[in-house]
């Protein structure tokens, strides 16, 4: 719910710093700025591919993309980092299940 609300408050990207949860994103710390791109939603999930690809290319350090009026897609190279990124982005407890992995992103990074 929080991710969806963020997409209503911000236009093209969400920026945040000085938050404890940022330490859960590889390469970032408390004083760093986390930038998460926001893309427009579509009627069908498969139709997000083009705008998702553009966001990933425009924000190569991102580990998530917010989808307006929908939520967030979070990824990592492997299941464990993806789960850690999910906890950091969602500020979720350690036992929370990981969000969907974007296999296109995982494959592109290998």
N, C-alpha and C positions, 0 to 999 in steps of 0.2 A: 504494500500500500504506500509506503514512504517513497519508493522509487517512482511510482506512478505520479504521486503528488509533485515531486521534484520536476517532472516533465511539464507540469502545468505552470510552474513558477519561473522556469528558465527557458531561454529560447533555443540556442544551438549547442550549449555545453553547460555542464555543472562543474563549478570549481569550489574546492574546499581545502582548508589548511588548518593546522593546529588542532587536529582531532586525533585522539589515541588510536582509533581504528586504522588510520593510514599506514601504521607500521606493519599491518598485515599484507600490504601490497609490496611485492618484491621490488627492491630498489628505492622505496620511499620511506620516509620517517616523519615524525611528528611535525617538524618545521617545513616539510615539503608541501607542494601543492598537488592535490589529486585533481585531474581533469578528466571528466567523463563526457563523451559526446552524446548528443540527443538527436535521434532520427525520428521521422514521422512514421506513424503506424500505417499499416495496410489492412485490407479486409482479410487477407490470407497470409499466414506466417511465411510461406515460401516466397512471397513477393517482397520480403524485406531484404533479400540477398544483395541486390544492387546497392541500396543505401547503406547496408551493413558493411559491404566491401569498401565503399567510399569512406565511411567513418573509420574503419580499421586502418586504411592507408593514410588518412589525414591525421590520425592519432596513434602512431605506431607503438607508443608506450602504454596505451590503454589496455586494461584487462576487463573492461565492461563497456557496454553500450546501452544507454537508456532509450526505450521506445515509448514515444509520447502516448499517453493514455493507456499504456499496457503494463510496463514494468522494466525489467533489466535482464540482459543476457551477460553472463559472466563466464570467463574461460581461464584456462591455464594449460601449460604444456602437458601435464599429467593430472590424474584425478586429485591427488593430494594438494598440489598448488591451486588447482581450481577451487577446491573446497576452502582453502585458506583465503583465497580472494573473495569467495562468496561471503565468508564470515566477516571479512573486513568491510566489504561494500555494504552488507546488510546489517553489520554489527550484531550478527546472530550468535547464539551459543555454539560451542564446539560440536555438539551432536546434531546440529541442523543439517539436512541433506543438501548436497551441492546443487546449484542450478544447472540448467542445460549447458552442455559444452558445445561450442561451435566447432565442429570437426573441420570445417574449411580453414578456420584460423589455426587450429592445432597442426593440420597438415602443412599449411603454408609456412609455419615457423620452423618446421623440422628440416 
